[in-house]
Amino acid sequence: MTSLAHTLAERAVTTRYEDLSPRVVHEVKRRVLDSLGCALGAWTSRPARVTRAIAEGVSVPRGASLLGSRHRTLPELAAFSNGALVRYLDFNDTYLSLEPAHPSDNLPAALAVGQAVEASGRDIILAAALGYELQCRLCDAASLRKHGWDHVYYGALSTALLASRLYGLNVPQTVHALGLAGVCNFATRQTRTGQLSDWKACAFSNAARNGIFAAQLARQGLTGPHEIFEGPKGLFQMVTGPFDLKWATGPDDWMILRTYIKYWPAEYHSQSAIDAALQLRPECGDPRQIESIRIESFEAAVSIIGSEPEKWRPTSRETADHSMGYCVAVALLDGDVTRASFDEQRIRDATVLALLDRIRIVETAECNAGYPDGIPNRLIIRTGDGRELRKLVKYPRGHAGNPMTDDEVIAKFRRQAAGVVSDATAQRLIELALALDTLADVTPLLEFDVL
């Protein structure tokens, strides 16, 4: 019987750039630009400083660049640091299914390995599409969250697959890379439980670091467990149970087209609640006079961003952007949700906390039935003068059912780049990202001057 790892390896080796439709190619380019913007927005964060310092301690002349520098390091360290920046703000793209995920976390790995092997932009686009495809198809196939494990395990597999393709591994080598990545990279869900820490930004980039390393080991001839899915102690038996894994059936069937760019820098399940709050805000009057807010939602949102006591008194930006109640409160009070919404001073603001105390989140059968096709959240606001305002949003701006335009993606990038790079550099990065399919070398996209 052919193993699932062998089937995946054959797909990675035989897929060609020409198998991607122009829509898929363009979407990869949009996600590269969006991810660069997310990284620039996180430029001064603690995870950025710490991971950059670690990576700067290793110099590899023909390695991969740390973003915004000419420093070359090991591809796995570049992916680790650059990936932490992409993820820090919780502003990069999302896919929701049996398992939630942030598939653009694959992009720093694709760019790092691609640069190190001098791959073309087209090669990197194909590798990125493969990473998105495997991670999202795994998310469709089985939940890790319900067993207490974190979604980044799937990222170790997806980055091992895309790195194997960029390194030019054959089918047996790619099987070994998947085995090496899959046997040792289980991460507990504690990353996203209670008061959240800096590690939230690093969890996937660490999986990507290990996925790249697995591909490097397989490239040098190291073998790995070949039944990582079906084996007696493999994923099926120990965690998920058996599943069938679907794959793209045509040029327009790639999973990247079903993923979502974030419009607000907050955990994705809250996006429709934020959207509803902003739509109702003009009718509310003074938000400080709101009597009560009931948020009707679905199991994943209630469990992840609405059930724990820490979400009602966040003490870190990581916890605040994973609190639907907090996000709704600042949306109503401020008229937007931005990076500044999660500053330490705002998190502790008595006005925000007072409104947060008047918010309740409940799970409903109606909202459960609408997920994961959409992310249905209904706000029911009781105003101080006795009125009741209702709004249900299923497809917030940026969702695959309500996608952002190219101009909106570019505007989002410019907002994150402001104050980090010059306007001229920002414009050049936009042009390079959107011309990725024409680049023979991606170095200019990674090495640039910061202010």
Buried (B, 14 or more C-beta within 10 A) or exposed (E): EEBBBBBBBBBBBEBEBEBBBEEBBBBBBBBBBBBBBBBBBBBEBEBBEBBBEEBBEBEBEEBBBBBBBEBBBBBBBBBBBBBBBBBBBBBBBBBBBBBBBBBBBBBBBBBBBBBBBEBBBBBBBBBBBBBBBBBBBBBBBBBBBBEEBBBBBBBBBBBBBBBBBBBEBEBEBBBBBBBBBBBEBBBEBEBBBEBBBBBBBBBBBBBBBBBBBBBBBBBEEBEBBBBBBBBEEBBBBEBBEEBEBEBBEEBEBBBBBBBBBBBBBBBBBBBBBBBBBBBBBEEBEEBEEBEEBBBBBBBBBBBBBBBBEBBBBBEBBBBBBBBBBBBBBBBBBBEEBBBEBBEEEBBEBEEBBEBBEBBEBEBBEEBBEBBBBBBBBBBBBBBEEEEEBEBBBBBBBBBBEBBBEEEBBBEBBBBBBBEBBBEEBBBBBBEBBBEBBEBEEBBEBBBBEBE
